[in-house]
Amino acid sequence: MDVVLASSKKGYYFWLGLGVILLGLGLAAGLDAMRIGYANAYGITRHIPWGLLISGYIFFVVTSTGLCIVSSIGDVFGFKNFIPIAKRAVFLSIVSILSGFMVIFFELDHPFRMLIYNIITPNLESNIWWMGTLYGIYLIFMVIEFIFLSIGKPRMAALAGLAGLIVGISAHSNLGAVFGTLSSRPFWYGPYIPIYFIASALMSGCAAIIFFTWFALKIRNESVDEEMKQSIESVSKLSVLAISIMLFFYSWEIITGITGGESHKVAVLSMLSGPYAFQFWFFIVLTGMVLPLILFIYTKGKNINISFLASTMMLIGIFFMRYDLVLIGQIVPLYHDLGVMGLHKYQPSIFEIAIFIGGLGLLLVGFVLGEIIFKGHRSEVH
C-alpha cells in the first residue's frame, strides 16, 4: 500500500491542489458577494428569488442522501456486494452535505443568525426548519457511523447508519415538501415531489459512488479487485432501477402537466419545447438517463470504465434536473391565470457560478483527503 501511495503522490497533489483552488475561488466569491450585497452580486430577482445556489444546494444534499442509501444497503441491511463501497459512500455523504451547507451559507442573508434562531426560536410548522434541523442531525449520525466503521465496530456502525438513513430520508422528504406544498407554483405543487426527491437521491448516490470509486482507483494506481468489481456491478444494476423510476416520474410529470391547469401546462411546455427544451432533452433525458441506461444494460455493469462513463453522464444530467426543477417552477408569473403573460428570465451571475464551483472544490478536497488519510477506505466484509 505504501508503494501505491508513493507512486500516486503526484496525482494526489494535483487533484488536491485543484480542489483547493476551486474552493478558494468559491469562498472568495461568496465573501465578496456578502460585502457588496446579494442583490447586486446574484442574478436572482423578486420574480425568481431562487437560482443556481438553491439548485447547487439541492444537488449536493440529494447526492449525500443517495450515498447514505447506497451505503446502508451494505452496512445496515447486510448485502455483501455493497460492503466494499460502503465506507467510502458514508465518507462522501458527509463531504457532500458539507459542500451543500457551504453553498447555502452564501445564499442566506444572515446565515449566522439563522443558526442561532433555528435553535432558540424553532418553527415546528415550517418545512424549511425541519429540513435544516434534520439535515444537521443526519450529519451527526453519518459522522458517528463513519467513526464506528473506521474503528472496526460494524454493529454500532449499522445502528448509527440506520438512524442516519431514517433521519436523512425524513430531511429529504421535507426538502421535497418545501417545493411540493407551494400551491402558488403548480409545477412544484403536489404530493409526488417528496417521493421524486427520494427516488432521484438513489440515482444520485449510485452515480456518485461509481464515479468516485473509479476516480480513487485511478489516482491510487490500483486495478479493481474481484470484490470491488462485484460491488460496482451491483451498483450498476441498482442504477438501472433508479433511472427507470426517474423515467417513469418524468413521463407522468409531462402527462399531468400538459393536461392540467394553464400555468402548469405553460411550465411543462417551456421544458418540452420552450427555453429549457435543450437542457431537458439533451442533458436530462439523453445524457442523464437514456444513454447511461443503455450502457448499463449492454455491459451488465461488468465494465468499470463504461460504468464510470455512464455515472459521469448521470451526474451531469442530475445537475440539470436540479437546476431545471428550481427554475421552471418560477418562470411562469404568479398571476398568469389572470392574464399576466410571458416568462420570467434568469441568468446566474459569475458570483453564483464561482460559489457552486467552490462547492465542487470542497467535495474534491474532501474526497482526496479521505483517500489519503483513510487509505482508500478499505473495508472488510463482515
C-alpha positions as CSV (number, residue, x, y, z in Angstrom):
1,M,0.0,0.0,0.0
2,D,2.9,2.4,0.8
3,V,4.3,1.7,-2.7
4,V,0.9,2.6,-4.2
5,L,0.7,5.8,-2.2
6,A,4.2,6.8,-3.2
7,S,3.6,6.1,-6.9
8,S,0.4,8.2,-6.8
9,K,1.7,11.2,-4.9
10,K,1.7,13.4,-7.9
11,G,-2.0,12.5,-8.7
12,Y,-3.0,13.3,-5.1
13,Y,-1.2,16.6,-5.1
14,F,-2.7,17.6,-8.5
15,W,-6.3,16.9,-7.6
16,L,-5.9,18.3,-4.0
17,G,-4.3,21.4,-5.4
18,L,-7.1,21.8,-8.0
19,G,-9.7,21.3,-5.3
20,V,-8.1,23.9,-3.0
21,I,-8.0,26.5,-5.9
22,L,-11.7,25.9,-6.7
23,L,-12.7,26.1,-3.0
24,G,-10.7,29.3,-2.6
25,L,-12.4,30.8,-5.6
26,G,-15.8,29.9,-4.3
27,L,-15.1,31.3,-0.8
28,A,-13.6,34.5,-2.2
29,A,-16.7,35.0,-4.4
30,G,-19.1,34.3,-1.6
31,L,-17.4,36.7,0.8
32,D,-17.2,39.4,-1.8
33,A,-20.9,38.8,-2.6
34,M,-21.7,39.3,1.1
35,R,-19.7,42.6,1.1
36,I,-21.4,44.1,-1.9
37,G,-24.8,42.6,-1.2
38,Y,-26.5,39.6,-2.7
39,A,-29.0,41.8,-4.7
40,N,-26.0,43.3,-6.5
41,A,-23.9,40.1,-6.8
42,Y,-26.5,37.5,-7.8
43,G,-28.8,37.1,-10.8
44,I,-31.9,36.5,-8.7
45,T,-34.8,38.9,-8.8
46,R,-38.1,39.4,-7.0
47,H,-39.7,37.2,-9.6
48,I,-37.1,34.4,-9.4
49,P,-35.7,34.5,-5.8
50,W,-34.2,31.0,-6.1
51,G,-31.3,30.5,-8.5
52,L,-28.2,28.5,-9.0
53,L,-27.2,28.4,-5.3
54,I,-30.5,26.7,-4.4
55,S,-30.0,24.3,-7.3
56,G,-26.5,23.6,-6.2
57,Y,-27.5,23.1,-2.6
58,I,-30.1,20.5,-3.7
59,F,-27.6,18.8,-6.0
60,F,-25.2,18.3,-3.1
61,V,-27.6,17.3,-0.3
62,V,-29.5,14.9,-2.6
63,T,-26.3,13.3,-3.6
64,S,-25.4,13.0,0.1
65,T,-28.7,11.3,0.9
66,G,-28.3,9.0,-2.1
67,L,-24.8,7.9,-0.9
68,C,-26.3,7.2,2.5
69,I,-29.0,5.0,0.9
70,V,-26.4,3.1,-1.1
71,S,-24.1,2.6,1.8
72,S,-26.9,1.4,4.1
73,I,-27.7,-1.5,1.7
74,G,-24.4,-3.0,2.7
75,D,-23.7,-1.8,6.2
76,V,-27.2,-1.7,7.6
77,F,-29.0,-4.3,5.6
78,G,-26.1,-6.7,5.1
79,F,-25.9,-7.1,1.3
80,K,-22.3,-8.2,0.9
81,N,-21.8,-6.9,-2.6
82,F,-22.4,-3.4,-1.3
83,I,-20.0,-3.6,1.7
84,P,-16.7,-2.8,-0.3
85,I,-18.1,0.6,-1.3
86,A,-20.0,1.4,2.0
87,K,-17.2,3.1,3.9
88,R,-16.3,5.4,1.0
89,A,-20.0,6.2,0.4
90,V,-20.5,7.2,4.1
91,F,-17.5,9.5,4.0
92,L,-18.6,11.1,0.7
93,S,-22.1,11.6,2.1
94,I,-20.5,13.7,4.9
95,V,-18.3,15.7,2.5
96,S,-21.2,16.2,0.0
97,I,-23.6,17.6,2.6
98,L,-20.9,19.9,3.9
99,S,-20.5,21.1,0.3
100,G,-24.2,21.8,0.2
101,F,-24.0,23.7,3.5
102,M,-21.3,25.8,2.1
103,V,-23.3,26.8,-1.0
104,I,-26.5,27.5,1.0
105,F,-24.4,29.6,3.5
106,F,-23.8,32.1,0.9
107,E,-27.4,32.1,-0.3
108,L,-28.8,33.2,3.1
109,D,-28.7,36.8,4.0
110,H,-27.9,36.1,7.7
111,P,-26.5,32.6,8.0
112,F,-25.2,33.0,11.5
113,R,-28.4,34.5,12.7
114,M,-30.2,31.5,11.1
115,L,-28.1,29.1,13.1
116,I,-28.9,30.9,16.4
117,Y,-32.6,31.4,15.9
118,N,-33.0,27.9,14.5
119,I,-32.3,26.7,18.0
120,I,-33.8,29.3,20.3
121,T,-37.0,30.0,18.2
122,P,-37.9,26.8,16.3
123,N,-40.9,27.0,14.0
124,L,-42.3,23.5,14.1
125,E,-44.8,24.3,11.3
126,S,-42.0,25.2,8.8
127,N,-40.8,22.6,6.4
128,I,-37.6,24.6,5.9
129,W,-37.0,24.5,9.7
130,W,-37.5,20.7,9.8
131,M,-35.3,20.3,6.7
132,G,-32.3,22.2,8.2
133,T,-32.7,20.6,11.6
134,L,-33.0,17.1,10.3
135,Y,-30.0,17.5,8.0
136,G,-27.9,18.7,10.9
137,I,-28.9,15.6,12.9
138,Y,-28.3,13.4,9.8
139,L,-24.8,14.8,9.5
140,I,-24.1,13.8,13.2
141,F,-25.3,10.2,12.6
142,M,-23.2,9.9,9.5
143,V,-20.1,11.0,11.3
144,I,-20.8,8.6,14.1
145,E,-21.3,5.8,11.6
146,F,-18.1,6.6,9.8
147,I,-16.2,6.6,13.1
148,F,-17.5,3.2,14.0
149,L,-16.6,1.8,10.6
150,S,-13.1,3.2,11.0
151,I,-12.5,1.6,14.3
152,G,-14.0,-1.8,13.3
153,K,-17.3,-1.8,15.1
154,P,-19.8,-2.8,12.4
155,R,-22.8,-3.4,14.6
156,M,-22.6,0.0,16.1
157,A,-22.0,1.5,12.7
158,A,-25.1,-0.3,11.4
159,L,-27.2,1.2,14.2
160,A,-25.8,4.7,13.5
161,G,-26.3,4.1,9.8
162,L,-29.9,3.1,10.3
163,A,-30.6,6.2,12.3
164,G,-28.9,8.3,9.7
165,L,-30.9,6.7,6.9
166,I,-34.2,7.3,8.7
167,V,-33.3,10.9,9.6
168,G,-31.8,11.6,6.1
169,I,-34.8,10.4,4.3
170,S,-37.0,12.4,6.6
171,A,-34.9,15.5,5.9
172,H,-35.0,14.8,2.2
173,S,-38.8,14.4,2.1
174,N,-39.0,17.8,4.0
175,L,-36.8,19.3,1.3
176,G,-39.3,18.0,-1.3
177,A,-42.2,19.3,0.8
178,V,-40.6,22.8,0.6
179,F,-41.5,22.7,-3.1
180,G,-44.5,20.4,-3.0
181,T,-46.6,22.4,-0.6
182,L,-46.3,25.7,-2.6
183,S,-49.8,25.8,-4.1
184,S,-49.0,29.0,-5.9
185,R,-46.4,27.2,-8.0
186,P,-48.3,24.5,-10.0
187,F,-45.1,23.0,-11.5
188,W,-43.9,22.0,-8.0
189,Y,-47.2,21.6,-6.1
190,G,-48.3,18.1,-5.3
191,P,-47.5,15.0,-3.1
192,Y,-45.2,13.4,-5.7
193,I,-42.3,15.9,-5.2
194,P,-41.0,14.4,-1.9
195,I,-41.1,10.9,-3.4
196,Y,-39.4,12.2,-6.5
197,F,-36.6,13.6,-4.4
198,I,-36.0,10.3,-2.6
199,A,-36.1,8.3,-5.9
200,S,-33.7,10.8,-7.5
201,A,-31.4,10.5,-4.5
202,L,-31.0,6.8,-5.2
203,M,-29.9,7.7,-8.7
204,S,-27.5,10.3,-7.5
205,G,-26.0,8.0,-4.9
206,C,-25.4,5.3,-7.4
207,A,-23.8,7.6,-9.9
208,A,-21.6,9.3,-7.3
209,I,-20.2,6.1,-5.7
210,I,-19.3,4.6,-9.1
211,F,-17.7,7.9,-10.2
212,F,-15.6,8.3,-7.1
213,T,-14.6,4.7,-6.8
214,W,-13.3,4.7,-10.3
215,F,-11.6,8.0,-9.6
216,A,-10.0,6.6,-6.4
217,L,-8.6,3.6,-8.3
218,K,-7.0,5.8,-10.9
219,I,-5.3,8.2,-8.6
220,R,-4.1,5.3,-6.4
221,N,-2.8,3.4,-9.5
222,E,-4.8,0.3,-8.5
223,S,-6.6,-2.2,-10.5
224,V,-10.1,-3.2,-9.5
225,D,-10.2,-6.4,-7.4
226,E,-12.9,-9.1,-7.6
227,E,-14.9,-7.8,-4.6
228,M,-14.9,-4.2,-5.8
229,K,-15.8,-5.4,-9.3
230,Q,-18.9,-7.3,-8.0
231,S,-19.8,-4.2,-5.9
232,I,-19.7,-1.9,-8.9
233,E,-21.7,-4.4,-10.9
234,S,-24.4,-4.5,-8.2
235,V,-24.5,-0.7,-8.0
236,S,-24.7,-0.5,-11.8
237,K,-27.8,-2.8,-11.7
238,L,-29.3,-0.7,-9.0
239,S,-28.7,2.3,-11.3
240,V,-30.8,0.7,-13.9
241,L,-33.7,0.5,-11.5
242,A,-33.1,4.1,-10.3
243,I,-33.1,5.5,-13.9
244,S,-36.2,3.5,-14.8
245,I,-38.0,5.0,-11.8
246,M,-37.0,8.5,-12.8
247,L,-38.1,8.0,-16.4
248,F,-41.5,6.9,-15.0
249,F,-41.7,10.0,-12.9
250,Y,-40.8,12.3,-15.8
251,S,-43.4,10.6,-18.0
252,W,-46.2,11.3,-15.6
253,E,-45.0,14.8,-14.9
254,I,-45.3,15.5,-18.6
255,I,-48.7,13.9,-18.9
256,T,-50.2,15.6,-15.8
257,G,-48.6,18.9,-16.8
258,I,-50.0,19.1,-20.3
259,T,-53.4,18.0,-19.2
260,G,-53.6,20.2,-16.1
261,G,-54.1,23.8,-15.4
262,E,-52.8,26.5,-17.7
263,S,-49.9,27.7,-15.5
264,H,-48.7,24.1,-15.1
265,K,-49.0,23.5,-18.8
266,V,-47.0,26.6,-19.7
267,A,-44.2,25.5,-17.3
268,V,-44.1,22.0,-18.7
269,L,-44.2,23.2,-22.3
270,S,-41.2,25.5,-21.5
271,M,-39.4,22.3,-20.6
272,L,-40.6,20.3,-23.6
273,S,-40.4,22.9,-26.4
274,G,-39.5,26.2,-24.9
275,P,-36.4,27.9,-23.4
276,Y,-35.5,24.8,-21.3
277,A,-36.1,22.2,-24.0
278,F,-32.5,21.7,-25.0
279,Q,-31.4,21.2,-21.4
280,F,-34.3,18.8,-20.8
281,W,-33.9,16.6,-23.9
282,F,-30.2,16.6,-24.2
283,F,-28.8,16.9,-20.7
284,I,-31.5,15.3,-18.6
285,V,-33.2,12.7,-20.8
286,L,-30.5,11.7,-23.3
287,T,-27.3,12.3,-21.3
288,G,-28.6,11.8,-17.8
289,M,-30.9,8.8,-18.3
290,V,-31.2,7.1,-21.7
291,L,-27.6,6.7,-22.6
292,P,-26.5,5.5,-19.1
293,L,-29.4,3.1,-19.1
294,I,-28.3,1.7,-22.4
295,L,-24.7,1.4,-21.3
296,F,-25.5,-0.3,-18.0
297,I,-27.9,-2.8,-19.7
298,Y,-25.4,-3.5,-22.5
299,T,-22.4,-4.2,-20.2
300,K,-24.5,-5.5,-17.3
301,G,-22.2,-3.4,-15.1
302,K,-19.2,-5.7,-15.7
303,N,-17.0,-3.0,-17.3
304,I,-16.0,-0.4,-14.7
305,N,-14.8,2.1,-17.3
306,I,-18.1,2.0,-19.1
307,S,-19.9,2.3,-15.7
308,F,-17.7,5.3,-14.9
309,L,-18.7,6.9,-18.2
310,A,-22.4,6.2,-17.5
311,S,-22.1,7.6,-14.0
312,T,-20.4,10.8,-15.2
313,M,-23.3,11.4,-17.7
314,M,-25.8,10.7,-14.9
315,L,-24.2,13.3,-12.7
316,I,-24.3,15.9,-15.5
317,G,-28.0,15.1,-16.1
318,I,-28.7,15.2,-12.4
319,F,-27.3,18.7,-12.0
320,F,-29.6,19.9,-14.8
321,M,-32.5,18.0,-13.1
322,R,-32.0,20.2,-10.0
323,Y,-31.4,23.4,-12.0
324,D,-34.5,23.0,-14.2
325,L,-36.7,21.9,-11.3
326,V,-35.9,25.1,-9.4
327,L,-36.0,27.5,-12.3
328,I,-39.0,26.1,-14.3
329,G,-41.1,26.3,-11.1
330,Q,-40.6,30.1,-11.0
331,I,-40.6,31.3,-14.6
332,V,-44.4,31.4,-15.0
333,P,-45.8,34.6,-13.5
334,L,-47.8,34.1,-10.4
335,Y,-50.8,35.9,-12.0
336,H,-50.6,34.1,-15.3
337,D,-54.1,32.8,-14.9
338,L,-55.3,36.4,-14.5
339,G,-53.7,37.5,-17.8
340,V,-50.1,38.2,-16.9
341,M,-48.2,36.7,-19.9
342,G,-44.6,36.0,-20.7
343,L,-42.0,34.0,-18.8
344,H,-39.5,35.4,-16.2
345,K,-35.9,35.0,-17.1
346,Y,-32.9,34.2,-15.0
347,Q,-29.1,34.2,-15.7
348,P,-26.7,33.1,-13.0
349,S,-24.1,35.6,-12.1
350,I,-20.3,35.0,-12.0
351,F,-20.6,35.0,-8.2
352,E,-23.2,32.3,-8.1
353,I,-21.2,30.1,-10.6
354,A,-18.0,30.6,-8.6
355,I,-19.7,29.6,-5.3
356,F,-21.1,26.5,-6.9
357,I,-17.7,25.6,-8.3
358,G,-16.3,26.2,-4.8
359,G,-18.8,23.6,-3.5
360,L,-17.4,21.2,-6.1
361,G,-13.9,22.1,-4.9
362,L,-14.8,21.3,-1.3
363,L,-16.1,17.9,-2.4
364,L,-12.9,17.2,-4.4
365,V,-10.7,18.3,-1.5
366,G,-12.6,16.1,0.9
367,F,-12.6,13.1,-1.4
368,V,-8.8,13.3,-1.9
369,L,-8.0,13.9,1.8
370,G,-10.3,10.9,2.6
371,E,-8.4,8.7,0.2
372,I,-5.1,9.7,1.7
373,I,-6.0,9.7,5.4
374,F,-8.1,6.6,5.4
375,K,-6.0,4.7,2.9
376,G,-8.6,4.1,0.2
377,H,-11.4,3.3,2.7
378,R,-10.6,-0.4,2.9
379,S,-13.4,-2.4,4.5
380,E,-13.5,-6.0,5.4
381,V,-16.7,-8.0,4.6
382,H,-18.5,-8.5,7.8
